[in-house]
Amino acid sequence: MWPDKQRGIRVSKEELLCKNACGYYGNPAWQGFCSKCWKERPRSAAGSTQDESPSNDRTPLTFSKFEEKKSSEKGRRINTVRKFFWGSPSPPKRQESSESYSNVLKAYQRLEPGDFTGFLKLLRSAPSQRLQSQCTAFLNTMEAYHDLEVQKQSDFVQDFYQSFAECFSSLPEVQVTCIMEHVEKLVMTRLHKWVFCHDSSDDEQKDLALQRRIRSFNWITPQMLGVPFPDKNAEVTGDPFLPAITAIIEMDAKRAPQDKLACVSKCSQHVFEGLSGSSTGPANADDFLSGMIYVVLKANPPRLHSNIKYVIRFGLPHSLMAGESGYYFTNLSCAVAFIEKLDGAALNLSPEEFEGYMLGQHVPSGGKGRPQVAGDTRLLLEDLKGRQEKVDQGVGALNTELHEWVQAVHSQLNEATTQFALVQKELTAQGFSPPSPEVPVEGAAGDQSVLVLTDQQEGPKDTVC
Ligand SMILES: [Zn+2]
């Protein structure tokens, strides 16, 4: 529709990063800030408390830096949550004796990432009893108070993550992260049914609105979005983004935020694979975001808004702010934000054209719709026809040449036969007997083929060299 240079969607990596330039990924849900900077904004700048604005800066960037991040307000909140769940405003006593505590630490240090069963076993073992009862108490309380406003529930869960991580603050960051991923899975698998798409939020209405909006965009083609769609062959083998579409649809079935994030990552990797089939060279960040928007529009994933909000509210902060999962999640959030305010200008269409498409009066012609495929097929057939004609011409020329050659051979043979008859007559007249039929044939191999061609002729043969 228009050259690749003029793509409608442009995004640089810098634009995906937190507005505070802290180096972490921002998110439209936090107005372009990362969750940390969003929570740490001055109260005046924050203005009135918004739905998604956690009421303070309680979440530190990394678990190990928990202590140094304490502010008085945060301290107050943490104490409240501790009283609520741990029964005392003081941090949980690590273990009864320092020896058994260090044994617990050692056991947790040996945990492999992804070994959730191992984590559960460890949590149920005798030395972990205190941690386990804390988890159980927290989950029971959360269930009992599941009517609480969802933002409060989010605050409690995030505070619980922090308090829990604090028990392991002496371990290296990477191990704390691994432990906390297991904790998140344990907690959120159980709480999902209480807090997902919570009654206190307008998530359900927003899901329906987004779903309707995406459906109304069913006329948008990859070309309109500037997605470098792979070449014509892909039309035959199917949509190269199908695995990405499947992955993003699967997200709704997962319960733990990290499992939902894993679906987003899987989807994103498939988007890159889909883009790699295009002829425009390696995919860049613009292509990736365009591809992501295309996949979201095609998939219309169930409860997309709720799923994104759920991950933001109950996911581990570090998995949203950094790393691969953070990058992909930020792109998904940007794709949804783009779709929510999508208009004609974003697709290089005039308001009239956009309106026409929305009302079903126009059908995309520049895209890979049926007319485009039919056009491509017609071109292919024309090309094939041209090649067939050339082959036909070649065959005709070859036939003529062969015919002429056979005729030339025949006339040479006739001439030779005539000359032979004359010579024979002359010899007979001079009293010689005719030569024996075994006269060897002289000449090259080519001459023998002449013999084969004319072997129905009886009698001695000669060649004309
Ligand atoms: Zn930031």
Residues whose N, C-alpha, C, O or C-beta is under 5 A from the ligand:
A	BS01	ZN	C18 N20 C22 Y24 C34 C37
